[in-house]
Every structure is written in structure tokens, then in C-alpha cells.
């Protein structure tokens, strides 16, 4: 009996010792696991098990908060007025919102379904944008006309092409997110506005012509000082006629940039001299002069009447806004191009027209070529306004027409302020100089 008792107590002692050893080992293991989290619990001195339970509760709460935030962001994207889609590293569509489904006609795709984007949207531009974003690992933006496809022939007449703008951004694990903006409604509104203005301009031409004929008759019949009011009326009628004609001309050029271009060889220096001679009576009132620097005998291939119109408008503006007794500078130079090999007869021409006036404000510079844009009052009012010779001057359309003429020739124009004179600096890029202009080096 005694031996049985001893065996029982010995077994109990061994069991208790083994349990204590297990607890020690467990505490050491938990201590190593919780080592990153124990800094803010050291002062509390909690046992390891309660500390572990508290840490688990904290992690669960953080996970719930993150899930709630993720759901909130997804709800915002779902009902956003712009489209959003997200693809994985293999260009499989993971998720898109309602606006993206509507814009890209994604009737085949269902939430939670993972399919290759190119199977759902036949758009090379979108696919290329995503690949470029993933390769370069930086946000990209692209605009294009999207032509949707549909398997149902009956639905095709209802589907129309859309002008889209996409902004993409790289995401972790090779994923890419793309925001889609449907710009077609804005373009439709602009086209409808232009049509309305053009129709109105057409309707105004006939009554304005009739009014001018009446004013001409009154001019011949009224004696001073009454005739000065008729002269004033004639100026305003001519201004309205110029506005109507300029609007029709601009609308026509925007609809068909290459319309009525009669390109031929034009010598630039002679053209500028001819324009200045037309405007010289206005320049003499302020004692202004014109200086030209650049190659002589410089020939370009252009529509002479249109290019004359460009310099007429630009020089007239320079005269209006130049300070008295200053100069207007025209600088022409031939720039080297990257494709001269095998085509050495052609190069790029840069023309800089700089005045010494008040210049443009920084806020106006991005908008000076917009129709009817009138910016800083210092450049929108001038004592010369009532004496302009150019038919397209003073109606807010002159620079817009200049830009369209140069675009029709494959050129461009940029507005800046000259750092030396402080005046306006118009820089024209003309794509081609004829071969007989390059008989010597003007660099």
C-alpha cells in the first residue's frame, strides 16, 4: 500500500513538473512572437496570455477598420461620375464601376468575373496605355476616339463612337487602375454651339449689308457736325460685319483645315515688308519702326493671302500695344531638323515677332488663342482700336484665325512674353523652307 502511494505521488510530481516545463516553453515562445508588440505593454506588466488576447483583438479591430475603409472607397468609385477599371498583371479585368461599364459597353462582364480585358473591350489604345503604365511605372494620360463593338447587329445603330480621355496609374503586384472620362457630351455641346453661332452669322450678313448701304447714303447727305455721328455709326457697322465674316471664316477653317489653300512659293521678307507698308500710317502715329533679322531671299510654300493675313493681324496687334518711339522686331531663322538625311532641300523655319508693349499677364497666356477671349484690360483696350486696318482685328477672333491658318499649313504659334522688352512675343513654327532658301548657312 505504501509503495502504491509513493508511486502515485511520484507520478503526480513528474506530471506537474512536465506541465510546468510546458508552460515555461510556451511563455518563451509567446514572448518571442509578441516581442514586436510588447513595447507598449512593458509598463503594464500583463501576463503573456491576456496580452496575446488583447493584441488579437487589436488586430481584428484594425482589420475591420481597413475592410470598412475599402468598402467605402469602392462604394465611392462605384457611383463616381467618371469610369474606373482595374486589371491584374495579365491584363485581366478585376473590377470596374457602373460608369466604366456604360462607357465601354461592358454588358458581358459580371461583378466577380475575371476575364481578359481585350476580350471585353476591343480598344488597342486602352490596352497600349495599360501596358505602357505597367512598363514605365508612372501615371499616363491618353485621348482617343473609341469605336465600340457589339455581337448583336440590332444594337449596332444605337452605339456611337465616343471621345475618351483615360488617366492610368500603376498599382502593386503589376496591377493597373484606369480612370475614364467621356468627353463626347462636351464635344457635342461645342459643335451645337458653333452651328448655332454660324447660322446666326449667316442670318446677320444680309441685314448688316443693308444697314451699311443706308449709312453710306446718309454720309453723302448730312453736313457737319451731324455727319460725325453717321461716321461713328459706319465704324460700328463695319466692326459688326468684320465680326460676322471672321466668325464664318474661322468656323469654315476649323471644319476643314485644308480648304481653299492655294500653296505657292512666297518670299517671306517681301511679304512682311508689304504688310508693314499697309500698317505704316498707324505706326507713324506712335513713331514705331520695324526691324528684321534673318536670312534674305527666304522662300516658303504657302497660301500667300492667308499668310499675309497672319502677319497683318500680328503686326497690327503689336502696333496697338507698343509703347511710343519703340521698335517691333521680326526675327527669322532656319532650324535643323532630325530627318534631313535624303531630304536636305527642306528644313524648319522659326519666326519670332516681339514688341515693346505691356505683354500678356500670366493668367492670359494659356488662353490668348481662344475665340472671343479678352484678358488683361491693359492689352484689350488701346487708343488705336478705332483705327485698325486689318479686317480681322479687334473682334476677339484674330489670334484664333491666325492659329487655324498656321495649323492648316502644318505650322504652329505660341504666345510668350519677351524677357528683355517685356512685350508680347509670338513665336511661329513653319514646317518647310524651300530649297532655294538654303543656298547658304544662316546658323
C-alpha positions, 0 to 999 in steps of 0.5 A: 500500500505504501509503495502504491502511494509513493508511486502515485505521488511520484507520478503526480510530481513528474506530471506537474513538473512536465506541465510546468516545463510546458508552460515555461516553453510556451511563455518563451515562445509567446514572448518571442512572437509578441516581442514586436508588440510588447513595447507598449505593454512593458509598463503594464506588466500583463501576463503573456496570455491576456496580452496575446488576447488583447493584441488579437483583438487589436488586430481584428479591430484594425482589420475591420477598420481597413475592410470598412475603409475599402468598402467605402472607397469602392462604394465611392468609385462605384457611383463616381461620375467618371469610369474606373477599371482595374486589371491584374498583371495579365491584363485581366479585368478585376473590377470596374464601376457602373460608369466604366461599364456604360462607357465601354459597353461592358454588358458581358462582364459580371461583378466577380468575373475575371476575364481578359480585358481585350476580350471585353473591350476591343480598344488597342489604345486602352490596352497600349496605355495599360501596358505602357503604365505597367512598363514605365511605372508612372501615371499616363494620360491618353485621348482617343476616339473609341469605336465600340463593338457589339455581337448583336447587329440590332444594337449596332445603330444605337452605339456611337463612337465616343471621345475618351480621355483615360488617366492610368496609374500603376498599382502593386503586384503589376496591377493597373487602375484606369480612370475614364472620362467621356468627353463626347457630351462636351464635344457635342455641346461645342459643335451645337454651339458653333452651328448655332453661332454660324447660322446666326452669322449667316442670318446677320450678313444680309441685314448688316449689308443693308444697314451699311448701304443706308449709312453710306447714303446718309454720309453723302447727305448730312453736313457737319457736325451731324455727319460725325455721328453717321461716321461713328455709326459706319465704324460700328457697322463695319466692326459688326460685319468684320465680326460676322465674316471672321466668325464664318471664316474661322468656323469654315477653317476649323471644319476643314483645315485644308480648304481653299489653300492655294500653296505657292512659293512666297518670299517671306521678307517681301511679304512682311515688308508689304504688310508693314507698308499697309500698317505704316500710317498707324505706326507713324502715329506712335513713331514705331519702326520695324526691324528684321533679322534673318536670312534674305531671299527666304522662300516658303510654300504657302497660301500667300493671302492667308499668310499675309493675313497672319502677319497683318493681324500680328503686326497690327496687334503689336502696333496697338500695344507698343509703347511710343518711339519703340521698335517691333522686331521680326526675327527669322531663322532656319532650324535643323531638323532630325530627318534631313538625311535624303531630304536636305532641300527642306528644313524648319523655319522659326519666326519670332515677332516681339514688341515693346508693349505691356505683354500678356499677364500670366493668367492670359497666356494659356488662353490668348488663342481662344475665340472671343477671349479678352484678358488683361484690360491693359492689352484689350483696350488701346487708343488705336482700336478705332483705327485698325486696318486689318479686317480681322482685328479687334473682334476677339477672333484674330489670334484664333484665325491666325492659329487655324491658318498656321495649323492648316499649313502644318505650322504652329504659334505660341504666345510668350512674353519677351524677357528683355522688352517685356512685350508680347512675343509670338513665336511661329513654327513653319514646317518647310523652307524651300530649297532655294532658301538654303543656298547658304548657312544662316546658323 
